[in-house]
Amino acid sequence: MIKIIQIIIKWMPIILFILLLMIDRDNNIHVMSYITLLLSYTVVLVSRILYAKKEWHSDPKTSKISSDKNIQKMSDFLEKMDGLSEEE
């Protein structure tokens, strides 16, 4: 069941685009259903981003790096990550 939901979430942008092309804009039920589906997908995406952010800060490896004020560019971050992976 979880696998099916993950597949649906993965393909949801394409599904929403196809529905947008096929929707009857004069039918209020179709319009409200599309808007509800779009908003629910947006909530899922935002919750996944917030969960990933929470996990990022709770991971011991990345929390050390995220609090480092010397990192100014992405290359600095990648060097720190490579340094951590070499230590292990």
Phi and psi in degrees as GROMACS dihedral restraints (atoms count N, CA, C in turn):
[ dihedral_restraints ]
;  ai    aj    ak    al  type     phi  dphi    fc
    3     4     5     6     1   -66.4    20    10
    4     5     6     7     1   -37.4    20    10
    6     7     8     9     1   -62.3    20    10
    7     8     9    10     1   -40.1    20    10
    9    10    11    12     1   -64.9    20    10
   10    11    12    13     1   -42.3    20    10
   12    13    14    15     1   -64.1    20    10
   13    14    15    16     1   -39.9    20    10
   15    16    17    18     1   -64.0    20    10
   16    17    18    19     1   -39.0    20    10
   18    19    20    21     1   -66.6    20    10
   19    20    21    22     1   -41.4    20    10
   21    22    23    24     1   -63.4    20    10
   22    23    24    25     1   -43.0    20    10
   24    25    26    27     1   -64.7    20    10
   25    26    27    28     1   -37.1    20    10
   27    28    29    30     1   -64.3    20    10
   28    29    30    31     1   -40.4    20    10
   30    31    32    33     1   -94.1    20    10
   31    32    33    34     1     3.8    20    10
   33    34    35    36     1   -60.9    20    10
   34    35    36    37     1   -37.9    20    10
   36    37    38    39     1   -59.9    20    10
   37    38    39    40     1   -39.4    20    10
   39    40    41    42     1   -69.2    20    10
   40    41    42    43     1   -40.9    20    10
   42    43    44    45     1   -61.5    20    10
   43    44    45    46     1   -44.6    20    10
   45    46    47    48     1   -64.3    20    10
   46    47    48    49     1   -38.0    20    10
   48    49    50    51     1   -65.8    20    10
   49    50    51    52     1   -44.4    20    10
   51    52    53    54     1   -63.1    20    10
   52    53    54    55     1   -42.0    20    10
   54    55    56    57     1   -63.6    20    10
   55    56    57    58     1   -36.0    20    10
   57    58    59    60     1   -62.1    20    10
   58    59    60    61     1   -37.7    20    10
   60    61    62    63     1   -73.9    20    10
   61    62    63    64     1   -30.4    20    10
   63    64    65    66     1   -96.2    20    10
   64    65    66    67     1    -8.8    20    10
   66    67    68    69     1   -69.5    20    10
   67    68    69    70     1   143.6    20    10
   69    70    71    72     1   -90.0    20    10
   70    71    72    73     1   106.5    20    10
   72    73    74    75     1   -71.7    20    10
   73    74    75    76     1   -14.1    20    10
   75    76    77    78     1   -85.9    20    10
   76    77    78    79     1   -16.5    20    10
   78    79    80    81     1   -91.9    20    10
   79    80    81    82     1   113.9    20    10
   81    82    83    84     1   -65.1    20    10
   82    83    84    85     1   -31.0    20    10
   84    85    86    87     1   -66.4    20    10
   85    86    87    88     1   -41.6    20    10
   87    88    89    90     1   -63.1    20    10
   88    89    90    91     1   -44.5    20    10
   90    91    92    93     1   -64.6    20    10
   91    92    93    94     1   -47.1    20    10
   93    94    95    96     1   -65.9    20    10
   94    95    96    97     1   -36.7    20    10
   96    97    98    99     1   -65.3    20    10
   97    98    99   100     1   -42.4    20    10
   99   100   101   102     1   -64.2    20    10
  100   101   102   103     1   -44.9    20    10
  102   103   104   105     1   -63.4    20    10
  103   104   105   106     1   -41.1    20    10
  105   106   107   108     1   -63.0    20    10
  106   107   108   109     1   -43.6    20    10
  108   109   110   111     1   -63.5    20    10
  109   110   111   112     1   -41.5    20    10
  111   112   113   114     1   -64.5    20    10
  112   113   114   115     1   -43.8    20    10
  114   115   116   117     1   -67.7    20    10
  115   116   117   118     1   -38.3    20    10
  117   118   119   120     1   -66.4    20    10
  118   119   120   121     1   -38.7    20    10
  120   121   122   123     1   -64.4    20    10
  121   122   123   124     1   -38.4    20    10
  123   124   125   126     1   -63.3    20    10
  124   125   126   127     1   -41.5    20    10
  126   127   128   129     1   -62.7    20    10
  127   128   129   130     1   -41.1    20    10
  129   130   131   132     1   -62.6    20    10
  130   131   132   133     1   -45.2    20    10
  132   133   134   135     1   -63.3    20    10
  133   134   135   136     1   -44.4    20    10
  135   136   137   138     1   -64.9    20    10
  136   137   138   139     1   -40.5    20    10
  138   139   140   141     1   -66.4    20    10
  139   140   141   142     1   -36.0    20    10
  141   142   143   144     1   -65.9    20    10
  142   143   144   145     1   -39.0    20    10
  144   145   146   147     1   -65.8    20    10
  145   146   147   148     1   -45.0    20    10
  147   148   149   150     1   -65.7    20    10
  148   149   150   151     1   -36.7    20    10
  150   151   152   153     1   -65.8    20    10
  151   152   153   154     1   -41.6    20    10
  153   154   155   156     1   -64.4    20    10
  154   155   156   157     1   -37.7    20    10
  156   157   158   159     1   -64.9    20    10
  157   158   159   160     1   -42.1    20    10
  159   160   161   162     1   -63.8    20    10
  160   161   162   163     1   -43.5    20    10
  162   163   164   165     1   -66.0    20    10
  163   164   165   166     1   -34.8    20    10
  165   166   167   168     1   -61.8    20    10
  166   167   168   169     1   -44.0    20    10
  168   169   170   171     1   -78.5    20    10
  169   170   171   172     1   -19.3    20    10
  171   172   173   174     1   -92.3    20    10
  172   173   174   175     1   -12.8    20    10
  174   175   176   177     1   -71.8    20    10
  175   176   177   178     1   124.9    20    10
  177   178   179   180     1   -62.8    20    10
  178   179   180   181     1   -32.1    20    10
  180   181   182   183     1   -70.4    20    10
  181   182   183   184     1   -46.3    20    10
  183   184   185   186     1   -85.0    20    10
  184   185   186   187     1   -20.4    20    10
  186   187   188   189     1   -68.9    20    10
  187   188   189   190     1   -31.4    20    10
  189   190   191   192     1   -64.4    20    10
  190   191   192   193     1   -41.6    20    10
  192   193   194   195     1   -73.4    20    10
  193   194   195   196     1   -38.0    20    10
  195   196   197   198     1   -68.0    20    10
  196   197   198   199     1   -22.1    20    10
  198   199   200   201     1   -91.2    20    10
  199   200   201   202     1    -2.8    20    10
  201   202   203   204     1   -77.2    20    10
  202   203   204   205     1   121.6    20    10
  204   205   206   207     1   -83.2    20    10
  205   206   207   208     1    -9.1    20    10
  207   208   209   210     1   -79.7    20    10
  208   209   210   211     1   -11.3    20    10
  210   211   212   213     1   -81.9    20    10
  211   212   213   214     1   115.7    20    10
  213   214   215   216     1  -112.0    20    10
  214   215   216   217     1   -30.2    20    10
  216   217   218   219     1  -126.5    20    10
  217   218   219   220     1   167.0    20    10
  219   220   221   222     1   -64.4    20    10
  220   221   222   223     1   -32.9    20    10
  222   223   224   225     1   -65.3    20    10
  223   224   225   226     1   -36.1    20    10
  225   226   227   228     1   -63.1    20    10
  226   227   228   229     1   -42.0    20    10
  228   229   230   231     1   -63.4    20    10
  229   230   231   232     1   -44.1    20    10
  231   232   233   234     1   -65.0    20    10
  232   233   234   235     1   -36.6    20    10
  234   235   236   237     1   -64.0    20    10
  235   236   237   238     1   -41.3    20    10
  237   238   239   240     1   -64.7    20    10
  238   239   240   241     1   -41.6    20    10
  240   241   242   243     1   -64.6    20    10
  241   242   243   244     1   -39.8    20    10
  243   244   245   246     1   -64.6    20    10
  244   245   246   247     1   -38.2    20    10
  246   247   248   249     1   -63.0    20    10
  247   248   249   250     1   -39.1    20    10
  249   250   251   252     1   -68.8    20    10
  250   251   252   253     1   -37.3    20    10
  252   253   254   255     1   -71.2    20    10
  253   254   255   256     1   -30.1    20    10
  255   256   257   258     1   -72.2    20    10
  256   257   258   259     1   -30.0    20    10
  258   259   260   261     1   -67.6    20    10
  259   260   261   262     1   -29.3    20    10
